[in-house]
Amino acid sequence: MGVEQVKKDSTKPGKVIVNKVIPKTGALEIHFSLPEGDADIAEIIASYFDKNGRKREFSVSRYNPTILVEGFTGTSEVTVELIAKNNSGNSSDITYAKGAPLVSSVELAFESLRVVPTFGGIRLDWENPVGNLLAIHILVEDNLDKYETILEEDPTKTIYTSDSLRTFFSVRPYDARIQKFGFQISDKWGNRTDTLIVSLTPLKEERLDYNRVVALTTFNPRYNAGNLDWDQFAIDPITGIQNDAIYHNNSSFAAQTMFDGQKTAQQAYFYKYVKNYNDPDPVNHEIIHTTYSTFDLRCDIKISRFLFFQRVDATYRYNRSSPKRFRFWGTDDSNPNWSSKFPETWTLIGEYVGVEPADRNNLTPEEIEFFTQNNEFLAEEDNVNPDASPITSFRYLRIEWLETYNKTQEYYSLNEIEMYGDISKTY
């Protein structure tokens, strides 16, 4: 029939030979060899019992000379059992490997965990240099018992992370009053730390009311059904300051629509200036990506974070005219030259870069949801410019648009900006 008949026996294979054991973060890397001439061996299995009495098993094929045994906590010496198993399912005698793992990621993260107040909540910082998967559990006050305050986990606030570089996170929203919080960290092996308990007061944070914001005409924004020539229209001849953007046709696409509460409309749409625009040969046209939008927030605010709501059509997701790189400039009424001298009398609040998905052509549901609904920038943490001052309070906001996701696009588009921070004064 052409079907191979599987032959089985009861002969157990020879023992695994341990050559060396290398300590790793919460793990042991065991190098081994197999007895010569035993070609029937199929896999090598390493196992140990964790501190909760659960058996952990790891396996590799006969063609792999190393096996990584993970899930340890502590740095005391541990014993791992290794067996070889052949194609008949027979197991060899046990070989024992001993070694002391390095401090695990879950322990290192807990030992380095730092919690400080931030706007509207708390900020956590930790270390995870090898990028192992961790979960940080947040415990908050349960005030149902009026005689005693206890801490209970809030599963909606759990932080899942496997990043070795971005090892910080802000948890919101919490009232600006002294509160008690608890923190535990676990890993994929079920190891869980003790509880770090801290009492702190989150900083005041409120959402900027979009009804307060007024788009300014100070820097000469224009309406047009397309691009305009840089040499003719871009620079104010009196102040030498670059004019604001060219908005498509009318107020339906103007700067004010970025602060009108409409998050799913097809609104703000503004063109980039083009050098040599009137040259009949388009090869000579040069797109100037930098353009501006200017606002009076009618309050003095120290921003903590803001969200961009991009155009909702699928073709704009991490693509086309969606803004990717931009700067926030700010000043207030203490600057008498704010309308005539820019940027020298303004403060660079921050420079920000939108995230890139793993593959623009194959977006995950999480990447789509982030871009369209949760495209948040933290004023201080996400700033990429060392010369910026994100904690500066300001009233007037000038956004310097620097780059679209598609660099060949000749315009920008954006639905809404939602801004949060500490508002000290309103006008």
C-alpha angles and dihedrals in degrees: 000000000000093000116130114236111229112226118207131191138179098235112123119221125245122272125276113254115222112214101177142341120220119197115232134176103296089337148076123229106210120199114200145162133212129236112273119257096018100118093160094076110115106178145358119227126200121191144170139168115250126220091273093054095254118140115236119200132190128180141188134180123260089259094065114081095196137052127196114217111195143178101069124143125196126028100255120121114275133191124229124194118219127192134173119225123200132209091270091058094251118146128217125229114280122272115199123219121190131194145136113248122217119254108292126245092245091054094044091049091050094046091050097040112129124184123195135166118265135174109305094350146359134308122218125201125184143154126252105157097171094045099237119172111266137171120211111204120208120211119195137186118284106202097183088107106066092194098052136026113221131181123238129181118256103209092193089067098049112132117218114196141165096165121124095193109034095055099156136081138177119222118207159227111027130143121255095253133103109279139170120238134183129205133197129173127209135180135211091269093063095254111146129186131225118268124275108208122197135169118213144142118244115226119256114268131173135171117256109245106238089210089071095056120097123190108228129223092200093112098044108254113195139208120225140144092240147353124323132214115271097216094050104039114013104079127054104234092213103046100022089227120137111253123240123265130295107249120208112263103305149358091291087080100030132119094268090068089069087070105038103095094252106129101168103039127106096244135127107056120164135168133232121235117251127211116224087012093155093053106115090221108076090201087076094054114111119196114221104209097192115093136145146230120192131202142179105219089192090223139069107248137175100206121222100179143338139199131221119213105201127199109291100224111109093237091066096057106117085334150080117015098347109128114252106168126029145143133228117218120189142185139155142213092286086075107079092185099051093116097044106036120051135196097357095066095039130081122237101231096185149319118229138190124201117235123259121227120231090252122006091202094054108039119184120227088250092054091049093048092049094050097045102035113011104035093144129170122196108221096223106021097047096044110116098187116090091201093059127102106210095175094060117119116231144167104198118059124198114184115206107204110208111168143008123214087250105047093199092061113111097210145038129232134189136159107205147349118213114194133193134187150103109313110201102172138012131205 
